[in-house]
Amino acid sequence: MKKLSRRGVRILAAAGLAVPAALTFAGPAHAETNPRCVDSVQIGATAYVTVGGQTAASVKQYKGCGKNYAYTYVWQQYRASHGSYQVCTSIVTGSTLRDLQCSSGPEVWSLGANTLSVCTRALGGISDVAQKETEVRC
């Protein structure tokens, strides 16, 4: 669990570079199929990361199997026009990141946070370029 200030949240993806590779999900893309809980359902609206006026990624929050999950997907148009990048996602409670996960692939799922009893939001970001949060769900 990591405590972040508002400024710290803005650099989520950069902080994610320090996450050990063993904790990342870098498998093949299975858009919106949670590999840890197939019965999970999206809660709240999708948020969109924009870079230079272009939609670059989608950020979603899911619940299921007794946990909350964050999911971030980098859109093809961004991937096609940018070289390497790091995509990170996390469940957030207050100013605390829970279950921060990063990948160099097109998508990343969090492992699942035991946060169903508190208000949460999902946060997703691309490198240190941009990030976005979903709405708070209680």
Phi, psi and omega per residue, in radians:
M1 nan 2.391 -3.110
K2 -2.201 2.386 3.052
K3 -1.619 2.347 -3.134
L4 -2.334 2.510 2.960
S5 -1.418 3.026 3.085
R6 -1.000 -0.722 3.120
R7 -1.112 -0.673 3.133
G8 -1.111 -0.647 3.115
V9 -1.082 -0.602 -3.124
R10 -1.124 -0.351 -3.133
I11 -1.985 0.575 3.135
L12 -0.858 -0.911 -3.051
A13 -1.117 -0.679 3.119
A14 -1.116 -0.715 3.101
A15 -1.125 -0.579 -3.126
G16 -1.148 -0.326 3.133
L17 -1.089 -0.372 -3.132
A18 -1.498 -0.091 3.137
V19 -1.234 2.249 3.139
P20 -1.020 2.526 -3.117
A21 -1.028 -0.517 -3.118
A22 -1.125 -0.351 -3.127
L23 -1.674 0.015 -3.110
T24 -1.638 2.763 3.031
F25 -1.886 1.908 -3.075
A26 -2.117 0.397 -3.135
G27 -1.293 -3.067 -3.131
P28 -1.113 2.630 -3.121
A29 -1.230 2.263 3.032
H30 -2.281 1.331 -2.996
A31 -0.802 2.081 3.041
E32 1.087 0.347 2.978
T33 -1.901 1.868 -3.072
N34 -1.173 2.031 -3.101
P35 -1.252 -0.187 -3.105
R36 -1.851 -0.244 -3.131
C37 -2.813 1.616 -3.067
V38 -1.144 -0.322 3.134
D39 -1.588 0.102 -3.128
S40 -1.229 2.644 -3.137
V41 -2.252 2.571 3.123
Q42 -1.196 2.420 3.033
I43 -2.114 2.335 -3.118
G44 1.381 3.106 -3.100
A45 -1.485 2.720 3.048
T46 -1.266 2.418 3.029
A47 -1.831 2.678 -3.079
Y48 -2.172 2.205 3.057
V49 -1.438 2.264 3.089
T50 -2.062 2.510 3.103
V51 -2.317 2.061 3.141
G52 1.025 0.614 3.141
G53 1.410 -0.036 -3.123
Q54 -1.832 2.385 3.055
T55 -1.195 2.162 -3.059
A56 -1.929 -0.486 -3.079
A57 -2.786 2.765 3.045
S58 -1.955 2.482 3.120
V59 -2.197 2.258 -3.106
K60 -2.371 2.695 3.037
Q61 -2.055 2.408 3.138
Y62 -2.193 2.745 2.966
K63 -2.306 2.614 3.125
G64 2.839 2.765 3.123
C65 0.942 0.560 3.082
G66 1.350 0.244 -3.086
K67 -2.456 2.915 2.952
N68 -1.808 2.523 3.136
Y69 -2.262 2.512 3.015
A70 -1.880 2.548 -3.128
Y71 -2.444 2.280 3.076
T72 -2.280 2.277 -3.124
Y73 -2.143 2.188 3.115
V74 -1.549 2.173 -3.080
W75 -1.181 2.600 -3.124
Q76 -0.968 -0.724 -3.104
Q77 -1.071 -0.605 3.086
Y78 -1.271 -0.802 -3.131
R79 -1.037 -0.676 -3.096
A80 -1.201 -0.477 -3.075
S81 -1.832 0.080 3.134
H82 -2.317 2.491 3.118
G83 -1.249 -2.117 -3.123
S84 -1.373 2.631 3.101
Y85 -2.730 2.921 3.067
Q86 -2.134 2.242 3.071
V87 -1.914 2.284 -3.115
C88 -2.217 2.686 3.107
T89 -2.575 2.667 -3.114
S90 -2.800 2.635 2.889
I91 -1.467 2.442 -3.113
V92 -2.155 2.317 2.986
T93 -2.143 2.115 -3.055
G94 1.042 -2.052 3.082
S95 -1.987 0.384 -3.095
T96 -1.869 2.203 3.026
L97 -1.428 2.291 3.092
R98 -2.154 2.234 3.033
D99 1.224 0.750 3.107
L100 -1.156 2.231 3.120
Q101 -2.339 2.525 -3.137
C102 -2.361 2.742 3.134
S103 -2.694 2.781 3.023
S104 -1.757 0.133 3.128
G105 -1.587 -2.954 -3.083
P106 -1.371 -0.275 -3.116
E107 -2.582 2.807 3.047
V108 -2.624 2.379 3.048
W109 -1.904 2.519 2.976
S110 -1.328 2.888 -3.111
L111 -1.396 -0.340 -3.117
G112 2.037 2.204 -3.136
A113 -1.972 2.415 3.114
N114 -1.397 1.251 -3.006
T115 -2.264 0.354 -3.104
L116 -1.113 -0.367 -3.095
S117 -1.580 0.035 3.140
V118 -2.264 2.906 3.093
C119 -1.320 2.357 -3.075
T120 -2.415 2.894 2.963
R121 -2.575 2.782 3.069
A122 -1.735 2.547 3.112
L123 -2.227 2.329 3.097
G124 -2.360 2.566 3.141
G125 -2.634 2.764 3.090
I126 -2.012 2.064 -3.110
S127 0.725 -2.434 3.078
D128 -1.812 0.399 -3.044
V129 -1.481 -0.907 -3.051
A130 -2.810 2.748 3.078
Q131 -2.629 2.917 3.130
K132 -2.680 2.586 3.084
E133 -1.961 2.582 2.986
T134 -1.369 3.035 3.077
E135 -1.201 2.759 3.107
V136 -1.286 2.362 3.081
R137 -2.139 2.274 -3.136
C138 -2.037 nan nan
